[in-house]
Amino acid sequence: MRRSCVLPVGVSLIAFSTLAFAGSDNPTAGPGAPSNAAVDGAVQSAPSTATASGSDALLALAAPSDIDAVPVLKHIAATGAQLLDLGQAHGLRSVSARSGEQFMILQIAPDGQAVVGGPQLDLPVDRLMTLAAGQVKELGETHGLRGLYLRNGQEFQVLYATPDGRATIAGVMWDATGKNLTREQVSKIDGAIPTVVVDKDGARSVEAVARADALLGVERAAFGLIGDPAAPRLWMIVDPFCSYSVRAFDALKPYVTAGRIQVAVVPISILDYEDNGQSTRSAESLLSQPPSKMAEAWDHQNFRLAASPEAPARLEMNNRIADAIGLRGTPTLIWRKADGSAGEIDGIPKNWDALIAEVEEAHNVSR
């Protein structure tokens, strides 16, 4: 289970992918607006009365009564997210999930083992096939939902058809363990999954080092620093548009302010699939900043600085290093452990205090 933006399809709420409901297998560790008709269709079975106001109708909604019996709901609820049952439409059950400031509409697969993030769209399959003739590829059926791959120039969108075929959901499918199933479905389609071609001896050398030791790999990346230079360093590989990366950085700032750690931020881009290339543009903007200003610019979501001539090569190298260490998503946290090996967490730790204490202990041992 994971709390991260998953390579390459992430967890942006804006892109209707998935909420922050994944956990982590690591014991230390804790990825166009719809029409009114589409939203109404998704909640038409929700408890309400003809005369109820919007706020009254919201109060009438209740948490699902069968959370323990539906594996994917049990998984989401276990993370502390608040669930509301929105009823059924077109053969699919919808729920809303809220975690802090994040909110999503989720469609539950017929077998209860997966969800698709996003509201139902008033776009029947037959109409889609007519409008996008020749640009739709069948992905097969997964957990009872038919997947459709829609190509639009260099971009693409995955949609899932409701059981009756009268509506579709544009979003990403996740199973009850937090696994990104959409990525698996599109992985065999040329151009859907970004690949890295290593064509320089220098790049091969860096990647070989990264495969042997993740920490030695990120030390050769382009990065920004924030915090006391004398404090133990914690490396964090991020996608600038990954909501989990932002949350992780927010959680680390008090430790930085207290002088307990220094954070090295390594920008990469894995979410271009969902944000139309904005991840790459933002990462290149950050990599054009002086190292002392990079984290601050990201913290303020300041991507206005135009990419420098060197930025694309820096980002390419960072992406290669991330690929070499087997990065599965962002944020990925890396540090030197007391025994000399590299510590690594994929996602948001469940216990930040425990992680920072481990980083400090290793730093003290090495002094």
C-alpha positions in Angstrom: 0.0 0.0 0.0 1.3 3.4 -0.9 1.0 7.1 -0.2 2.5 8.6 -3.2 2.0 9.8 -6.8 2.5 6.6 -8.8 4.7 6.6 -11.9 3.6 7.7 -14.3 -0.1 8.3 -13.5 -0.3 10.4 -10.4 -2.8 11.4 -7.8 -3.8 14.9 -8.7 -7.3 15.8 -7.5 -7.7 18.2 -10.4 -7.1 15.4 -12.8 -9.6 13.2 -10.9 -7.1 10.4 -10.3 -7.2 9.3 -6.7 -7.4 10.6 -3.2 -4.6 10.3 -0.6 -5.9 6.9 0.7 -2.9 4.7 0.0 -0.8 3.4 2.8 2.7 1.9 2.7 4.2 -1.5 3.0 7.3 0.0 4.6 6.9 -0.2 8.4 8.2 3.3 8.7 6.1 4.7 5.9 2.8 6.0 6.5 -0.3 9.4 -6.9 -12.7 19.9 -17.7 -15.3 20.0 -15.1 -18.2 17.6 -15.5 -21.6 18.7 -16.5 -24.3 19.1 -13.9 -26.0 16.2 -15.6 -23.0 14.0 -14.9 -22.8 15.0 -11.3 -26.6 14.5 -10.8 -26.3 11.1 -12.4 -23.7 10.1 -10.0 -25.7 10.9 -6.9 -29.3 10.4 -8.0 -29.8 7.6 -5.6 -28.4 9.5 -2.6 -30.9 10.1 0.3 -32.7 13.4 -0.2 -36.2 14.9 -0.2 -37.8 17.0 -2.8 -37.9 20.1 -0.6 -34.5 19.8 1.0 -32.0 22.5 0.6 -28.5 21.7 -0.7 -27.1 21.8 2.8 -29.9 19.7 4.2 -29.4 17.1 1.4 -25.7 17.0 2.3 -26.4 16.4 5.9 -28.8 13.5 4.9 -25.9 11.6 3.3 -24.4 8.9 5.5 -21.2 6.9 5.6 -21.4 3.5 3.8 -22.8 0.8 6.1 -20.8 -2.0 4.6 -17.3 -0.6 4.6 -15.8 -3.7 6.1 -17.4 -5.9 3.5 -16.1 -3.9 0.5 -12.3 -4.3 0.3 -11.5 -1.0 -1.5 -13.7 1.0 0.9 -12.1 -0.7 3.9 -8.7 0.3 2.6 -9.7 4.0 2.1 -11.4 4.2 5.4 -8.3 2.8 7.2 -6.4 5.9 6.2 -8.8 8.1 8.1 -10.6 9.5 5.0 -14.3 10.3 5.6 -16.6 8.5 3.2 -20.2 9.4 2.2 -22.4 7.1 0.2 -23.8 8.9 -2.9 -26.0 6.1 -4.1 -26.0 4.3 -7.5 -26.3 5.3 -11.1 -25.8 3.3 -14.3 -25.0 0.2 -12.4 -22.2 1.7 -10.3 -22.1 2.9 -6.8 -20.5 6.2 -6.0 -18.9 7.5 -2.8 -17.3 10.8 -1.8 -14.0 10.7 0.1 -12.5 13.6 2.0 -9.1 13.7 3.6 -8.1 17.1 5.0 -8.5 19.6 2.1 -8.7 16.8 -0.5 -12.0 15.7 -1.9 -13.0 13.2 -4.6 -15.8 11.4 -6.1 -15.0 7.7 -6.5 -16.8 5.0 -8.5 -16.7 1.5 -7.0 -16.0 -1.4 -9.4 -18.8 -4.0 -9.4 -16.6 -6.5 -7.5 -15.7 -4.0 -4.7 -12.0 -4.6 -5.3 -11.2 -1.3 -7.1 -12.3 2.3 -7.6 -12.1 4.8 -10.4 -11.4 8.4 -9.4 -13.9 10.9 -11.0 -17.6 11.6 -11.5 -19.7 9.9 -14.1 -19.8 11.8 -17.4 -22.9 12.1 -19.5 -21.1 10.4 -22.4 -22.4 7.0 -23.5 -20.0 4.6 -25.1 -21.7 4.5 -28.5 -21.6 8.3 -28.7 -17.9 8.3 -27.7 -17.1 5.8 -30.4 -18.9 7.9 -33.0 -17.3 11.2 -32.0 -13.8 9.8 -31.7 -14.0 7.2 -34.5 -10.6 5.6 -35.1 -9.0 7.2 -32.0 -10.4 4.8 -29.3 -8.6 1.6 -28.4 -10.2 -1.2 -26.2 -8.2 -1.9 -23.0 -10.3 -4.9 -22.0 -12.3 -5.4 -18.8 -10.8 -5.0 -15.4 -12.8 -5.6 -12.2 -16.0 -5.6 -14.2 -15.3 -2.2 -16.0 -14.5 -1.8 -19.7 -11.5 0.4 -20.3 -11.2 2.7 -23.3 -8.0 4.4 -24.4 -8.7 7.7 -26.2 -5.8 9.2 -28.2 -5.8 13.0 -28.9 -2.7 13.9 -30.7 0.2 13.4 -28.3 -2.1 13.3 -25.3 -4.4 10.5 -24.2 -7.2 9.8 -21.7 -8.4 6.6 -20.2 -12.1 6.2 -19.7 -14.1 3.5 -18.1 -17.6 2.6 -19.2 -20.4 2.0 -16.7 -21.9 -1.4 -16.8 -24.9 -0.2 -18.8 -22.7 1.7 -21.3 -24.7 4.9 -20.8 -22.0 6.9 -19.0 -18.2 6.9 -18.8 -15.7 7.9 -16.1 -12.4 9.7 -17.1 -10.0 8.7 -14.4 -7.5 6.3 -13.0 -8.4 2.9 -11.5 -6.8 1.7 -8.2 -7.3 -1.6 -6.5 -7.8 -2.3 -2.8 -4.0 -2.4 -2.2 -3.4 1.1 -3.8 -2.0 -0.4 -7.0 -2.4 1.7 -10.1 -4.2 -0.6 -12.6 -4.6 2.0 -15.3 -0.8 2.2 -15.7 -0.7 -1.5 -16.2 -3.4 -1.3 -18.8 -1.7 1.3 -20.9 1.9 0.1 -20.4 1.9 -1.9 -23.6 0.7 0.9 -25.8 3.5 2.7 -27.6 4.0 6.3 -26.3 1.8 5.9 -23.2 4.5 5.2 -20.7 7.6 7.5 -20.9 10.8 5.7 -21.4 14.4 6.8 -20.9 17.1 6.1 -23.4 20.7 6.1 -22.0 23.0 7.2 -24.8 25.9 8.9 -22.9 28.8 7.2 -21.0 28.3 9.8 -18.2 24.7 8.9 -17.9 25.5 5.2 -17.8 28.0 5.8 -15.1 25.6 7.8 -12.9 22.8 5.2 -13.4 25.2 2.4 -12.4 26.0 4.2 -9.2 22.3 4.8 -8.5 21.4 1.2 -9.0 24.1 0.2 -6.5 23.2 2.8 -3.9 20.2 5.1 -4.1 21.9 7.8 -1.9 25.0 7.9 -4.1 22.6 8.3 -7.0 20.7 11.3 -5.8 23.9 13.0 -4.6 24.7 13.2 -8.3 21.4 14.7 -9.2 20.5 18.4 -9.6 18.8 19.5 -6.4 17.9 22.4 -4.2 18.6 22.7 -0.4 16.7 24.2 2.5 17.8 24.1 6.1 20.9 24.2 8.3 24.0 22.9 6.3 25.2 21.3 9.6 22.0 19.3 10.1 21.6 15.8 8.8 20.4 15.7 5.2 17.2 14.0 4.0 16.8 13.7 0.3 13.3 13.9 -1.3 12.6 13.1 -4.9 9.4 15.0 -6.0 7.2 15.8 -8.9 6.3 19.5 -8.5 2.6 18.8 -9.1 2.4 15.7 -6.9 0.0 16.5 -4.0 1.7 13.9 -1.8 5.1 15.6 -2.4 3.6 18.9 -1.3 2.2 17.3 1.8 5.5 15.7 2.7 7.3 19.0 2.3 4.8 20.8 4.5 5.3 18.1 7.1 9.1 18.5 7.0 9.2 22.3 7.3 8.9 22.3 11.1 11.9 20.0 11.4 13.8 22.2 9.0 12.9 25.3 11.0 14.0 23.6 14.2 17.4 22.9 12.7 17.0 19.1 12.9 17.4 18.3 9.2 18.3 19.8 5.9 16.1 18.8 3.0 17.5 18.2 -0.5 14.7 18.5 -3.1 15.3 16.6 -6.3 12.7 17.5 -9.0 11.6 15.0 -11.6 8.5 14.8 -13.8 6.2 11.8 -13.8 2.7 13.3 -14.0 2.8 14.8 -17.5 0.2 12.2 -18.4 -2.3 14.0 -16.2 -1.3 17.6 -16.3 -0.5 18.0 -20.0 3.2 18.5 -19.6 3.0 20.9 -16.7 5.2 18.7 -14.5 8.1 18.9 -16.9 7.7 22.7 -17.4 7.5 23.2 -13.6 10.5 20.9 -12.9 12.6 22.7 -15.5 11.6 26.1 -14.0 12.7 24.9 -10.5 16.0 23.5 -11.9 16.7 26.9 -13.3 16.7 28.4 -9.9 19.8 28.7 -7.7 20.0 25.6 -5.4 19.3 27.9 -2.4 16.0 29.2 -4.0 14.6 26.0 -5.5 12.7 24.7 -2.5 11.3 28.1 -1.7 10.1 28.5 -5.3 8.4 25.1 -5.1 6.9 25.9 -1.7 5.2 29.0 -3.2 4.3 27.1 -6.4 6.4 29.7 -8.2 7.1 28.3 -11.7 7.3 31.6 -13.5 11.0 31.5 -14.1 11.7 30.4 -17.7 13.7 27.3 -18.1 17.4 27.9 -18.5 19.3 26.2 -21.4 20.7 23.7 -18.9 17.4 22.8 -17.3 16.2 20.1 -19.7 19.5 18.2 -19.4 19.3 18.5 -15.6 15.8 17.1 -15.5 16.7 14.3 -17.9 19.5 13.3 -15.6 17.3 13.4 -12.5 14.7 11.3 -14.3 17.4 8.8 -15.3 18.6 8.5 -11.7 15.1 8.0 -10.5 14.6 5.3 -13.0 17.9 3.7 -12.1 17.0 3.5 -8.4 13.6 1.9 -9.2 11.5 4.8 -8.2 7.9 3.8 -8.0 6.3 7.2 -7.1 6.8 10.6 -5.4 7.7 11.6 -2.9 10.6 9.2 -2.4 12.7 9.9 0.8 16.3 8.7 0.9 18.9 9.0 3.7 22.1 7.3 5.0 21.3 4.8 7.8 23.5 4.1 10.8 24.8 0.9 9.3 26.0 2.7 6.2 23.3 1.5 3.8 20.7 3.8 2.1 17.3 4.2 3.8 14.4 4.7 1.4 10.7 5.3 1.8 8.3 5.4 -1.1 5.5 7.7 -0.1 4.5 9.6 3.1 5.8 8.1 6.3 3.2 7.3 9.0 5.6 8.5 11.7 7.7 11.6 10.8 9.2 11.8 14.3 10.5 8.2 14.0 12.0 8.9 10.6 13.7 12.2 11.6 15.1 10.5 14.7 16.6 7.7 12.5 18.2 10.3 10.2 19.6 12.1 13.2 20.9 9.0 14.8 22.7 7.9 11.6 24.2 11.4 11.3 25.5 11.3 14.9 27.1 7.9 14.4 29.0 9.0 11.3 30.5 12.1 13.0 
